[in-house]
Amino acid sequence: MAYAKKAPSGPSYASIAADVKAGKIAPVYYLMGEEAYFIDSLCDLITQAVLPNEEDRDFNLLTFYGPDSNAEAIITAARGLPMMGDRLLVVVKEAQSLRDIDKLEFYLRQPPASTVLVMCHKNGTLDRRKKVAALIDKAGVLFQSARPNDSEILAFIADYSRQKHIELEPRAVQMMAEYIGADLQHMARELDKLAVSLHGEQRAITCDTITDLIGISRQYNIFELQDAIGKRDIGKANEIVCYFDRNEKENPIQLVLASLHKYFSNLLLAYYAPERTERGIAAYLGVQDWQVRRNVLPAMRNYSGTKCLYILNAIRKTDAKSKGVDNPSTPSGELMRELIYFILH
């Protein structure tokens, strides 16, 4: 799985998943970090590997929730014996809310071989300086789930699509990445929705399919805005911005500004590519050749590196104003029109 990058320290998602599928189960897993998808996915994989039969889970799967539990109750459960099975599985969700986690130290010094303890800690990490963290790392697996970068999001879409036996055209992959971003749980749900929509032998997903099923306007979306800006199509860009103003709930200014900042950041980076060819720029940016051909090279003909710097500065100022900084009354729509005028002129 190319999208499963190695965390700042510790094993990667891919290595843990491979071990679990091969039957190499650790007695303790502490799954933590910003990307909830990898945490949930590993928890599901471990559950399937330890208790493959649904009927076994009725007796040997015990689930606790951090806000409503304490270390003593978890230890008592984990030291129990499995019923009519080989192993007991204890899952602690919302482990970040477990106030007395340090009391697990004694258990972690010698966890029983018949129990697998899985702790899920989302939207944060366990302080690695704590003794309990060192004990978890020694006794089992301490995993940090990091937010994927742009290239890893694209790889995730490609890999998940293969699992669902669907094919996304290249621009459709880019559309999904831009529209949904780094929220892989949301991404997986939308890809599931696309897979269910297919009929008969149909396997291909196009941009039109995505706009129909996910609710992106065909003519007025951030991809079309970027395309219009890249070509310096003043009329089309202003038309889209006016549509965004009329439909602000579906197109919030912060989301649009974030996409434009990413667009011009990549454009600026392209000027620093050691080899300023389609392939050289693609390798330097970590994107596909077709993306450079369609989005980067045409824009480089219309925007110099210096202009990109000015635009990025203008985007940051607009973002601040949209949040009320030095702006008591200018509405979001007017801020966007002013920014687009600056970009295109």
C-alpha positions in Angstrom: 0.0 0.0 0.0 1.9 3.0 -1.3 -0.3 5.5 0.6 0.6 4.1 4.0 3.6 6.2 4.9 5.9 5.5 7.9 4.9 7.6 10.9 7.5 9.9 12.6 8.6 6.9 14.6 7.3 3.4 14.8 5.9 0.9 12.4 3.8 1.9 9.3 0.2 1.0 8.7 1.3 -1.3 5.9 3.7 -3.3 8.0 1.2 -3.7 10.9 -1.6 -4.8 8.5 0.8 -7.3 6.8 1.7 -8.8 10.1 -1.9 -9.1 11.3 -3.0 -10.7 8.1 -0.1 -13.2 8.4 -1.3 -14.1 11.9 1.5 -12.3 13.8 -0.7 -10.7 16.5 0.9 -8.6 19.2 -0.6 -8.7 22.8 -1.0 -4.9 22.8 -1.8 -2.2 20.2 -2.0 1.5 20.8 -3.3 3.2 17.7 -3.1 7.0 17.8 -2.9 10.0 15.5 -4.7 12.5 13.3 -5.9 10.1 10.6 -8.8 8.1 12.0 -9.2 5.9 8.9 -6.0 4.0 9.6 -6.9 3.6 13.3 -10.3 2.2 12.5 -9.0 0.0 9.7 -6.3 -1.6 11.9 -8.8 -2.2 14.7 -11.1 -3.9 12.2 -8.2 -6.0 10.8 -7.1 -7.1 14.3 -10.7 -7.9 15.3 -11.2 -10.0 12.1 -7.8 -11.8 12.7 -8.3 -12.5 16.4 -12.1 -13.4 16.2 -12.9 -14.3 12.7 -16.3 -15.8 13.6 -19.1 -13.5 14.6 -20.4 -15.9 17.3 -16.9 -15.8 19.0 -17.3 -12.0 19.4 -20.4 -12.4 21.5 -18.3 -14.0 24.2 -14.7 -12.8 23.6 -14.9 -9.2 22.4 -15.1 -6.6 25.2 -15.4 -2.9 24.3 -14.7 0.0 26.6 -15.0 3.8 26.0 -12.4 6.0 27.6 -14.7 8.7 29.0 -16.8 6.0 30.8 -14.0 3.6 31.9 -10.9 3.4 34.1 -7.7 1.5 33.9 -8.7 -0.9 36.7 -11.8 -2.1 34.8 -9.8 -2.6 31.6 -7.1 -4.5 33.4 -9.6 -6.8 35.1 -11.3 -7.5 31.8 -8.0 -8.1 30.0 -6.8 -10.5 32.7 -9.9 -12.6 32.1 -9.9 -15.9 30.2 -11.5 -16.4 26.8 -14.7 -18.4 26.7 -14.9 -21.3 24.2 -12.0 -19.7 22.2 -8.3 -19.2 22.1 -8.1 -15.4 22.7 -9.9 -12.6 24.3 -10.0 -9.2 22.5 -10.4 -6.0 24.6 -10.9 -2.8 22.6 -10.7 0.6 24.2 -12.2 3.4 22.1 -11.6 7.1 22.8 -8.5 6.0 24.7 -7.4 9.7 24.8 -10.1 10.3 27.4 -8.8 7.6 29.8 -7.7 9.7 32.7 -5.6 7.0 34.6 -3.8 5.4 31.7 -0.6 5.4 33.7 -2.1 2.6 35.9 -1.8 0.2 32.9 2.0 0.1 33.5 1.8 -3.0 35.7 -0.4 -4.9 33.2 1.9 -3.9 30.3 5.0 -5.4 32.0 3.7 -8.9 31.4 0.4 -8.9 29.3 -1.2 -12.4 29.1 -0.7 -14.3 25.9 -4.5 -15.1 25.7 -5.6 -11.4 25.5 -5.2 -8.8 22.7 -5.6 -5.3 24.0 -6.3 -2.6 21.4 -6.5 1.0 22.4 -7.8 3.6 19.9 -6.7 7.2 20.4 -7.9 9.7 17.7 -7.1 13.3 17.0 -3.9 13.3 19.1 -1.1 11.2 20.4 0.1 9.6 23.6 3.0 11.5 25.2 6.0 9.3 24.2 7.9 10.5 27.2 5.5 8.6 29.5 6.6 5.3 30.9 3.4 3.7 29.7 4.3 4.6 26.1 7.7 2.9 26.4 6.0 -0.2 27.9 3.5 -0.4 25.1 6.2 0.0 22.5 8.2 -2.9 24.2 5.2 -5.2 24.7 3.4 -4.6 21.5 2.8 -2.0 18.8 2.7 1.8 19.3 1.4 3.2 16.0 1.0 6.9 15.0 -1.4 7.6 12.2 -0.3 10.7 10.3 -2.4 12.7 7.8 -1.5 11.7 4.3 0.1 14.2 1.9 -1.2 14.9 -1.6 0.6 12.1 -3.4 -0.5 9.6 -0.7 -4.1 10.7 -1.0 -4.0 10.0 -4.8 -2.3 6.6 -4.0 -5.1 5.8 -1.4 -7.8 6.6 -4.0 -6.1 4.3 -6.6 -5.6 1.5 -4.1 -9.1 1.7 -2.5 -10.7 1.8 -6.0 -8.8 -1.4 -7.0 -10.2 -3.0 -3.9 -13.7 -2.0 -4.9 -13.0 -3.1 -8.5 -13.7 0.3 -10.0 -11.7 2.5 -12.3 -11.4 6.2 -12.0 -10.2 8.3 -14.9 -7.2 10.4 -14.0 -9.1 13.7 -13.7 -11.8 12.0 -11.6 -9.0 10.9 -9.1 -7.8 14.5 -8.9 -11.4 15.8 -8.5 -11.9 13.4 -5.5 -8.6 14.4 -3.9 -9.3 18.1 -4.3 -13.0 18.0 -3.2 -12.6 15.7 -0.2 -9.0 16.3 0.8 -7.1 14.3 3.5 -10.2 12.9 5.3 -9.7 9.3 4.3 -12.8 8.1 6.1 -14.9 10.5 4.1 -13.0 9.5 1.0 -13.7 5.8 1.6 -17.5 6.5 2.1 -17.7 8.4 -1.2 -15.8 5.7 -3.1 -18.1 3.1 -1.6 -21.0 5.2 -2.9 -19.5 5.3 -6.4 -18.9 1.6 -6.3 -22.6 0.9 -5.4 -23.7 3.2 -8.3 -22.2 1.0 -11.0 -24.4 -1.2 -13.0 -23.7 -4.5 -14.8 -20.3 -4.6 -16.4 -19.7 -0.9 -15.9 -16.5 -0.3 -14.0 -15.4 3.1 -15.0 -16.0 6.3 -13.0 -15.8 9.6 -14.8 -15.9 13.2 -13.6 -19.6 13.4 -14.7 -20.4 10.4 -12.4 -18.7 12.1 -9.5 -20.6 15.4 -10.0 -23.9 13.5 -10.2 -23.4 11.4 -7.1 -21.3 13.5 -4.8 -23.1 16.8 -5.5 -20.5 18.9 -7.2 -21.9 21.3 -9.8 -20.7 20.4 -13.3 -20.0 24.0 -14.3 -19.3 25.8 -11.1 -16.7 24.1 -8.9 -13.2 24.7 -7.6 -11.7 22.6 -10.4 -13.4 24.7 -13.1 -12.3 27.8 -11.2 -8.7 26.7 -11.2 -8.9 25.8 -14.9 -10.3 29.2 -15.7 -7.7 31.0 -13.6 -4.9 28.9 -15.2 -6.1 29.9 -18.7 -6.8 33.5 -17.5 -10.4 33.1 -18.7 -11.7 36.3 -16.9 -15.3 35.8 -17.8 -15.5 32.1 -16.7 -13.6 32.8 -13.5 -15.9 35.7 -12.5 -19.0 33.6 -13.4 -17.9 30.9 -11.1 -17.1 33.3 -8.2 -20.6 34.8 -8.5 -22.1 31.3 -8.3 -20.0 30.6 -5.2 -21.3 33.8 -3.7 -24.9 32.8 -4.3 -24.2 29.3 -2.9 -21.8 30.1 -0.1 -22.9 27.2 2.1 -21.7 24.7 -0.5 -18.7 26.8 -1.4 -17.3 28.4 1.8 -14.6 31.0 1.1 -12.1 29.2 3.4 -12.3 26.0 1.3 -11.9 28.0 -1.9 -8.9 29.9 -0.6 -7.2 26.7 0.6 -7.6 25.2 -2.8 -6.2 28.3 -4.5 -3.3 28.5 -2.1 -2.4 24.9 -2.9 -2.8 25.6 -6.6 -0.4 28.6 -6.7 2.0 27.0 -4.2 2.5 24.1 -6.6 2.8 26.5 -9.5 5.5 28.4 -7.7 7.3 25.2 -6.8 7.3 24.2 -10.5 9.7 27.1 -11.2 12.2 25.5 -8.9 12.1 22.1 -10.5 15.7 21.0 -11.5 14.3 19.8 -14.8 11.6 22.1 -16.2 10.0 19.5 -18.4 6.6 17.8 -18.0 8.1 14.7 -16.4 10.7 16.7 -14.4 8.1 19.0 -12.9 5.8 16.0 -12.2 8.6 14.2 -10.3 9.5 17.4 -8.4 5.9 18.1 -7.3 5.0 14.4 -6.7 2.1 14.4 -9.2 1.2 12.7 -12.4 2.5 13.8 -15.8 -1.1 14.6 -17.0 -1.6 17.0 -14.1 1.4 19.0 -15.1 0.3 18.9 -18.8 -3.2 20.0 -18.0 -2.8 22.3 -15.0 0.7 23.5 -14.5 2.3 24.2 -17.9 -0.6 26.3 -19.2 -0.6 28.3 -16.0 3.2 28.8 -16.1 2.7 30.6 -19.5 0.3 33.1 -17.8 1.8 33.6 -14.3 5.5 34.3 -13.5 7.1 33.0 -10.3 7.0 36.6 -9.0 3.3 36.9 -9.7 2.7 33.6 -7.9 4.4 35.1 -4.8 2.2 38.2 -4.9 -0.9 36.0 -5.4 -0.1 33.8 -2.4 0.4 36.8 -0.3 -3.0 38.2 -1.5 -4.7 34.8 -0.7 -3.3 34.9 2.9 -4.6 38.5 3.4 -8.0 37.5 2.0 -8.1 34.6 4.3 -7.4 36.8 7.3 -10.0 39.3 6.2 -12.6 36.5 5.8 -12.0 35.8 9.5 -12.6 39.4 10.5 -9.0 40.6 10.7 -8.9 44.3 9.6 -12.3 43.8 8.0 -15.4 44.9 9.9 -17.9 44.6 7.1 -16.8 43.4 3.7 -18.7 40.2 2.8 -17.0 37.0 1.6 -18.3 37.3 -2.0 -16.8 40.8 -2.4 -13.5 39.6 -0.9 -13.4 36.7 -3.5 -14.2 39.1 -6.4 -11.4 41.4 -5.3 -8.9 38.5 -5.0 -9.9 37.1 -8.4 -9.5 40.5 -10.0 -6.0 40.8 -8.5 -5.1 37.3 -9.7 -6.2 37.8 -13.3 -4.9 41.3 -13.9 
